[in-house]
């Protein structure tokens, strides 16, 4: 089973679908892996995560990702698109041209995995939309959408994942359902494939998070964060989407 997973940034696919991508000879194609323009300086996010120069930070992140690809036994491929923090405006991006670049990597894949863009980060939405177009261009009849981690646990894991009732004053499922609806995806949250991470899977995910060392603290995934909330590492979710289905609302037009 040759999986090609589209990742918006240098960490998304590996953080979101570690179990499905590990040991399967997968390819991870990161869309926004480009370096900032010469003389760019330092972005706000990079300042928040302790960097003083965005070009140096992006080089660090590429090295972190290469380490993670080794942990997964996966092949990393990288497009040179600049992520939102390094570009002026979304208008710079031609979605069809991007889809064409992505499609070249999806031809021959058994499965195309794309971000669901839970949390609606603009780059994740672009990666999903271009990825859907690319999958069609490459002749795929279905795709798998992975739940973006850690966005997916903004309100914790929903009850249908944990098997435990929602707490009186916190229910993640309506929010998750709304994220999918807002994306125009005709799938319900509760139909997710749920991967329960066993101890070996949690250990791998812990190592992956540790390798993405420049991002882990800001994502609240430091060792102390995970020690306090080990359930963060409990699950990974995905949805299968039929691109030919009559209820497919992702089809353009
Ligand atoms: Zn991301």
Boltz pocket constraint, residues with backbone or C-beta under 6 A from the ligand:
constraints:
  - pocket:
      binder: B
      contacts: [[A, 8], [A, 9], [A, 12], [A, 121], [A, 124]]
      max_distance: 6.0
